[in-house]
Amino acid sequence: MSSFSSRTWLPILLILAAILLAIIAAGRSPAGQAHEAAITALRTIDLAHASLQRDVLRARAGLLRSYDSIVVEIETLRSNVSALRARFNEAEIYDAELTPPLR
């Protein structure tokens, strides 16, 4: 049971990291295209998180026959967070003195 609960925190932490990155990016007043790309990535992350929550609840209730959709949603979350980090690093949307580049 404890390993299940630690896995459920991963998507939440990824979403919080993405939101934090978006707030940092918005504070620097990014260009229109960069802003739209960040918003699109955040929407995709939000949708994948909602799907993941739905499927986890279905799995706990015994209604999900295959865990493939959960794996796909976690991969989607990870790839979108990585893409968002890459966009922020490319645009140098961080304070070099206070925040190191994201890895």
Beta strands, then each sheet from edge to edge (+ up, - down):
end
